[in-house]
Amino acid sequence: MRYLVISDIHGNLEALDAVLGAMRAQGFDHALVLGDLVGYGADPNAVVDRVRSLEPLSIIRGNHDKVASGLENGDSFNLVARSAVQWTYEMLTPENLDYLLKLPAGPIAVDDKVEICHGSPFDEDAYIFDELDALRAFETSTRPVCLFGHTHVAIAYRRLPDRLEMPAGPGDTDQVRLPINGDARYLVNVGSVGQPRDGDPRAAAGIVDTAAGTIELHRVRYAVEEAQRKIRLAGLPEVLARRLGLGR
């Protein structure tokens, strides 16, 4: 099975369309969506519509989805994020608002090899920033491959019986392909579609091929300037437009 893995789209239609075009050329059987469809970007409804049309095999909610749908308040967000998510709430159609409201919490087991979560397998809103966080995640994950999002940073951890490795991380600008070895477990963030924060402004996505035993991390160029123009036209905070060009 070839799974397309996408996370943290954050209302960026240009990035999502570029990723879907590139990944359809690569070929995939089903999509896995790891949350945060909305927030920050100027096209929340179009993004939710695109995701719904994918008919994901598995999809979970992110923290911005919870706040944008009214399930939680935004007290934990900074002023910029709170402003954007309030705007998003006001823009969402009733149908898309209901869709976000009903998204399930992670983690979810996709099959006997793969599970997905937004933040971590031990807490859907917790961030995995370093090796200590990764070790805790390995202790609570239930499948050989655990896919996560939330940090907007493409990275992969590999747990072997005697050590922890990081075979991919920030600075890997070309396609990365990791073999899924039988004696190893993997904790992988394919990066953010709509708002990368690893210094590379290109959209990020992944392919997990359980038959071939590989995990691929991809970067895709998209029309950043158009996404920035829409953010400014919507009256969203200027910093949300500028950061798209920086990948920060």
ChimeraX attribute file (.defattr): number of C-alpha atoms within 10 A of each C-alpha:
attribute: neighborCount
match mode: 1-to-1
recipient: residues
	/A:1	13
	/A:2	19
	/A:3	21
	/A:4	25
	/A:5	28
	/A:6	32
	/A:7	34
	/A:8	28
	/A:9	32
	/A:10	28
	/A:11	27
	/A:12	30
	/A:13	25
	/A:14	22
	/A:15	26
	/A:16	28
	/A:17	16
	/A:18	17
	/A:19	26
	/A:20	17
	/A:21	12
	/A:22	16
	/A:23	18
	/A:24	11
	/A:25	9
	/A:26	11
	/A:27	13
	/A:28	16
	/A:29	12
	/A:30	16
	/A:31	19
	/A:32	25
	/A:33	28
	/A:34	30
	/A:35	32
	/A:36	27
	/A:37	31
	/A:38	32
	/A:39	28
	/A:40	30
	/A:41	29
	/A:42	29
	/A:43	22
	/A:44	27
	/A:45	20
	/A:46	16
	/A:47	24
	/A:48	23
	/A:49	13
	/A:50	15
	/A:51	19
	/A:52	13
	/A:53	9
	/A:54	14
	/A:55	13
	/A:56	17
	/A:57	13
	/A:58	17
	/A:59	26
	/A:60	25
	/A:61	26
	/A:62	30
	/A:63	23
	/A:64	29
	/A:65	27
	/A:66	23
	/A:67	23
	/A:68	30
	/A:69	25
	/A:70	17
	/A:71	14
	/A:72	14
	/A:73	15
	/A:74	19
	/A:75	9
	/A:76	9
	/A:77	14
	/A:78	9
	/A:79	12
	/A:80	14
	/A:81	18
	/A:82	20
	/A:83	16
	/A:84	22
	/A:85	28
	/A:86	18
	/A:87	20
	/A:88	27
	/A:89	19
	/A:90	12
	/A:91	16
	/A:92	20
	/A:93	13
	/A:94	11
	/A:95	12
	/A:96	19
	/A:97	22
	/A:98	13
	/A:99	15
	/A:100	26
	/A:101	18
	/A:102	15
	/A:103	16
	/A:104	14
	/A:105	19
	/A:106	24
	/A:107	25
	/A:108	19
	/A:109	17
	/A:110	15
	/A:111	9
	/A:112	11
	/A:113	13
	/A:114	19
	/A:115	23
	/A:116	29
	/A:117	30
	/A:118	31
	/A:119	26
	/A:120	27
	/A:121	25
	/A:122	16
	/A:123	15
	/A:124	21
	/A:125	18
	/A:126	15
	/A:127	16
	/A:128	22
	/A:129	12
	/A:130	9
	/A:131	13
	/A:132	10
	/A:133	13
	/A:134	21
	/A:135	16
	/A:136	14
	/A:137	19
	/A:138	23
	/A:139	10
	/A:140	12
	/A:141	24
	/A:142	18
	/A:143	19
	/A:144	21
	/A:145	24
	/A:146	26
	/A:147	29
	/A:148	33
	/A:149	30
	/A:150	26
	/A:151	21
	/A:152	23
	/A:153	24
	/A:154	27
	/A:155	23
	/A:156	22
	/A:157	22
	/A:158	22
	/A:159	18
	/A:160	14
	/A:161	8
	/A:162	5
	/A:163	8
	/A:164	16
	/A:165	12
	/A:166	14
	/A:167	13
	/A:168	18
	/A:169	18
	/A:170	14
	/A:171	11
	/A:172	16
	/A:173	13
	/A:174	10
	/A:175	11
	/A:176	16
	/A:177	16
	/A:178	16
	/A:179	12
	/A:180	19
	/A:181	13
	/A:182	9
	/A:183	9
	/A:184	15
	/A:185	22
	/A:186	26
	/A:187	26
	/A:188	24
	/A:189	32
	/A:190	28
	/A:191	32
	/A:192	32
	/A:193	31
	/A:194	34
	/A:195	31
	/A:196	25
	/A:197	20
	/A:198	21
	/A:199	16
	/A:200	22
	/A:201	23
	/A:202	28
	/A:203	27
	/A:204	30
	/A:205	26
	/A:206	29
	/A:207	25
	/A:208	25
	/A:209	18
	/A:210	17
	/A:211	8
	/A:212	11
	/A:213	14
	/A:214	16
	/A:215	23
	/A:216	17
	/A:217	25
	/A:218	23
	/A:219	24
	/A:220	20
	/A:221	15
	/A:222	19
	/A:223	13
	/A:224	19
	/A:225	14
	/A:226	15
	/A:227	24
	/A:228	23
	/A:229	12
	/A:230	16
	/A:231	24
	/A:232	18
	/A:233	10
	/A:234	13
	/A:235	11
	/A:236	21
	/A:237	16
	/A:238	12
	/A:239	13
	/A:240	21
	/A:241	23
	/A:242	16
	/A:243	16
	/A:244	24
	/A:245	18
	/A:246	15
	/A:247	19
	/A:248	16
